[in-house]
């Protein structure tokens, strides 16, 4: 039985070393690039919510935060696609996501864990909507911890 398990898992382990991170990189690159392009083509609405930004971002000008967020969401996804600076790009996107959760997605008022749990949704019914950004954070975590796999520019640079 163990030899059968090894026969099945050995090729999967080999494949995983080359490609396990690729679905995460593609998913996150798409999601964040889409958000960055919305900012690129849209108007700065950060001034309306800037008081909700966590420290130190609430002390910076809203226009500066808008630019930093937009450029992070345009450049970091391209780095993820290439597998270049994957840990740095993932960390930058995690910071953007935490600020977004604090400023936009976290419920404005809650007094019990049950009320807070109601915000774990994709639609805002007055309780926040932090489910999707939390999914992004969970997906970014393995890339921050492990970096990109063997099929990346990071791996190519490490080999040289």
Helices and strands as residue ranges (DSSP letters): H 2-19, H 22-41, H 46-49, G 50-52, G 57-59, H 62-82, H 86-100, I 101-105, H 113-117, H 131-146, H 153-159
